[in-house]
Amino acid sequence: MVTLVRLVWVWISPMARYMLVPVRWMRLVLLPIIHHMLLRRSHRLVLVVVVNWKHVNMANKVNPKAVVGRTKAQVHDIPLRTLGPIGGVMALGAKKYGHFNWRYVPIVDDDYIDAIVRHLTDYQNGEKQDVESGESHFAHIAACCIVVLDAEMEGTLNKEK
């Protein structure tokens, strides 16, 4: 059993402070601070009010945020080292065509499918990196997929030319 103070309100004229502390800190932390303030006599009134305390068995508690979070997309499953090359390709595209341009001007999926096939063909023909960017062809393929997916989510993706 762990006893927690839900709210310890320390009012020191003329300012108020709110703290959430375990009960065992009352003697170790708060009382020495209050004692020091009283010795300095710089404040007229010090009031400590313990509000809404209860016993909490932490062993049986489940973090509700963790439960809900596990039902959502797990972005930690994306390998972070892939974001650098993909980000480099996205930056090159932003420089050439405009930052997030597909959100403002509708795009056609065939244009990106063609680019994906070109990069895949170049890779299959033995070219490890794109000549223009110096990045992996797979980074370009991933960037194309990201643009198409985002455009689809934004409603700016057209299926026909």
DOMAR-353574 format. One record per residue (C-alpha): residue in three letters; x negated, y, z negated. Coordinates in steps of 0.001 Angstrom, whole numbers, plus 500000, padded with zeros to 6 digits. Layout:
@aa->ALA; px->X; py->Y; pz->Z;
...
This chain:
@aa->MET; px->500000; py->500000; pz->500000;
@aa->VAL; px->498777; py->503436; pz->500934;
@aa->THR; px->500417; py->506419; pz->499334;
@aa->LEU; px->500582; py->509378; pz->501673;
@aa->VAL; px->501588; py->512908; pz->501026;
@aa->ARG; px->503755; py->513845; pz->503975;
@aa->LEU; px->503173; py->517531; pz->503457;
@aa->VAL; px->501067; py->519448; pz->500993;
@aa->TRP; px->501853; py->523107; pz->501115;
@aa->VAL; px->499101; py->525275; pz->499704;
@aa->TRP; px->500194; py->528871; pz->499425;
@aa->ILE; px->497451; py->531329; pz->498713;
@aa->SER; px->498556; py->534917; pz->498640;
@aa->PRO; px->498632; py->536532; pz->501187;
@aa->MET; px->498173; py->533578; pz->503610;
@aa->ALA; px->499819; py->530145; pz->503881;
@aa->ARG; px->498148; py->526879; pz->504909;
@aa->TYR; px->499794; py->523550; pz->505672;
@aa->MET; px->497918; py->520281; pz->505298;
@aa->LEU; px->498665; py->516568; pz->505665;
@aa->VAL; px->496392; py->514667; pz->503290;
@aa->PRO; px->496262; py->511337; pz->501449;
@aa->VAL; px->497073; py->511580; pz->497732;
@aa->ARG; px->493527; py->510615; pz->496750;
@aa->TRP; px->492323; py->513866; pz->498359;
@aa->MET; px->494300; py->515918; pz->495882;
@aa->ARG; px->491591; py->515612; pz->493264;
@aa->LEU; px->488645; py->515357; pz->495644;
@aa->VAL; px->489427; py->518197; pz->498044;
@aa->LEU; px->492338; py->520423; pz->497147;
@aa->LEU; px->491762; py->520885; pz->493425;
@aa->PRO; px->488098; py->521967; pz->493794;
@aa->ILE; px->489119; py->524462; pz->496484;
@aa->ILE; px->491885; py->525866; pz->494299;
@aa->HIS; px->489551; py->525965; pz->491285;
@aa->HIS; px->486944; py->527865; pz->493305;
@aa->MET; px->489546; py->530389; pz->494455;
@aa->LEU; px->490765; py->530933; pz->490931;
@aa->LEU; px->487206; py->531500; pz->489704;
@aa->ARG; px->486631; py->534099; pz->492419;
@aa->ARG; px->489847; py->535829; pz->491355;
@aa->SER; px->490267; py->537079; pz->494888;
@aa->HIS; px->493797; py->535738; pz->495082;
@aa->ARG; px->496633; py->536374; pz->492668;
@aa->LEU; px->498635; py->533196; pz->493134;
@aa->VAL; px->497868; py->529634; pz->494175;
@aa->LEU; px->500802; py->527252; pz->494499;
@aa->VAL; px->500559; py->523622; pz->495566;
@aa->VAL; px->503825; py->521884; pz->496365;
@aa->VAL; px->503934; py->518183; pz->497235;
@aa->VAL; px->506904; py->517587; pz->499504;
@aa->ASN; px->508391; py->514304; pz->500767;
@aa->TRP; px->505881; py->511716; pz->499606;
@aa->LYS; px->506437; py->507992; pz->499963;
@aa->HIS; px->504622; py->504658; pz->500039;
@aa->VAL; px->503757; py->503390; pz->503512;
@aa->ASN; px->502509; py->499892; pz->504246;
@aa->MET; px->500264; py->500579; pz->507236;
@aa->ALA; px->499702; py->496880; pz->508011;
@aa->ASN; px->503284; py->496446; pz->509240;
@aa->LYS; px->503462; py->499680; pz->511253;
@aa->VAL; px->503298; py->499771; pz->515047;
@aa->ASN; px->502454; py->503001; pz->516798;
@aa->PRO; px->505587; py->503849; pz->518827;
@aa->LYS; px->503506; py->505841; pz->521330;
@aa->ALA; px->501481; py->502699; pz->522107;
@aa->VAL; px->504643; py->500643; pz->522642;
@aa->VAL; px->506110; py->503172; pz->525076;
@aa->GLY; px->502745; py->503799; pz->526731;
@aa->ARG; px->502353; py->500131; pz->527642;
@aa->THR; px->505509; py->500323; pz->529764;
@aa->LYS; px->503987; py->503043; pz->531972;
@aa->ALA; px->501287; py->502984; pz->534650;
@aa->GLN; px->497939; py->501917; pz->533213;
@aa->VAL; px->495518; py->504379; pz->534771;
@aa->HIS; px->492665; py->502917; pz->532732;
@aa->ASP; px->492761; py->499973; pz->535155;
@aa->ILE; px->491407; py->502228; pz->537929;
@aa->PRO; px->487586; py->501932; pz->538049;
@aa->LEU; px->486361; py->505448; pz->537252;
@aa->ARG; px->483180; py->505150; pz->539312;
@aa->THR; px->485326; py->505006; pz->542474;
@aa->LEU; px->486763; py->508456; pz->541791;
@aa->GLY; px->483507; py->510255; pz->542664;
@aa->PRO; px->483258; py->509042; pz->546266;
@aa->ILE; px->487016; py->509394; pz->546804;
@aa->GLY; px->486916; py->512896; pz->545308;
@aa->GLY; px->484054; py->513783; pz->547662;
@aa->VAL; px->486124; py->512716; pz->550655;
@aa->MET; px->489167; py->514595; pz->549326;
@aa->ALA; px->487023; py->517733; pz->548861;
@aa->LEU; px->485769; py->517444; pz->552452;
@aa->GLY; px->489374; py->517134; pz->553650;
@aa->ALA; px->490398; py->520153; pz->551560;
@aa->LYS; px->487593; py->522170; pz->553124;
@aa->LYS; px->488543; py->521142; pz->556665;
@aa->TYR; px->492352; py->521133; pz->556484;
@aa->GLY; px->493337; py->522981; pz->553305;
@aa->HIS; px->493834; py->521923; pz->549706;
@aa->PHE; px->496832; py->519548; pz->549409;
@aa->ASN; px->497932; py->520584; pz->552917;
@aa->TRP; px->500222; py->517549; pz->553279;
@aa->ARG; px->502430; py->518938; pz->550521;
@aa->TYR; px->503212; py->522068; pz->552548;
@aa->VAL; px->503258; py->520763; pz->556124;
@aa->PRO; px->504862; py->517376; pz->556825;
@aa->ILE; px->502468; py->514675; pz->558045;
@aa->VAL; px->502961; py->511610; pz->560230;
@aa->ASP; px->501936; py->508263; pz->558783;
@aa->ASP; px->500509; py->507021; pz->562117;
@aa->ASP; px->497790; py->509700; pz->562020;
@aa->TYR; px->496524; py->508315; pz->558710;
@aa->ILE; px->496984; py->504679; pz->559728;
@aa->ASP; px->494837; py->505435; pz->562790;
@aa->ALA; px->492160; py->506999; pz->560561;
@aa->ILE; px->492260; py->503972; pz->558232;
@aa->VAL; px->491823; py->501602; pz->561184;
@aa->ARG; px->488939; py->503718; pz->562578;
@aa->HIS; px->487095; py->503613; pz->559244;
@aa->LEU; px->487736; py->499890; pz->558853;
@aa->THR; px->486504; py->499246; pz->562408;
@aa->ASP; px->483361; py->501310; pz->561809;
@aa->TYR; px->482686; py->499292; pz->558643;
@aa->GLN; px->483252; py->495985; pz->560457;
@aa->ASN; px->480819; py->497126; pz->563151;
@aa->GLY; px->478093; py->497442; pz->560513;
@aa->GLU; px->478314; py->501140; pz->559646;
@aa->LYS; px->478194; py->501345; pz->555829;
@aa->GLN; px->478798; py->505079; pz->555502;
@aa->ASP; px->480726; py->507694; pz->557418;
@aa->VAL; px->478378; py->509764; pz->559569;
@aa->GLU; px->480021; py->513116; pz->558771;
@aa->SER; px->480453; py->512810; pz->555001;
@aa->GLY; px->477853; py->510226; pz->554029;
@aa->GLU; px->480483; py->508519; pz->551861;
@aa->SER; px->481639; py->504915; pz->552106;
@aa->HIS; px->484260; py->504143; pz->554723;
@aa->PHE; px->486290; py->502588; pz->551892;
@aa->ALA; px->486324; py->505972; pz->550128;
@aa->HIS; px->487817; py->507441; pz->553309;
@aa->ILE; px->490371; py->504632; pz->553509;
@aa->ALA; px->491320; py->505189; pz->549861;
@aa->ALA; px->491619; py->508940; pz->550437;
@aa->CYS; px->493921; py->508338; pz->553420;
@aa->CYS; px->496071; py->506029; pz->551305;
@aa->ILE; px->496235; py->508619; pz->548514;
@aa->VAL; px->497335; py->511343; pz->550924;
@aa->VAL; px->500031; py->509135; pz->552475;
@aa->LEU; px->501273; py->507975; pz->549061;
@aa->ASP; px->501382; py->511530; pz->547693;
@aa->ALA; px->503155; py->512787; pz->550829;
@aa->GLU; px->505695; py->509996; pz->550475;
@aa->MET; px->506266; py->510983; pz->546835;
@aa->GLU; px->506560; py->514667; pz->547812;
@aa->GLY; px->508957; py->513913; pz->550649;
@aa->THR; px->506645; py->515302; pz->553349;
@aa->LEU; px->505822; py->511992; pz->555077;
@aa->ASN; px->507310; py->511342; pz->558503;
@aa->LYS; px->507370; py->507849; pz->559962;
@aa->GLU; px->507457; py->508953; pz->563604;
@aa->LYS; px->505410; py->511301; pz->565759;
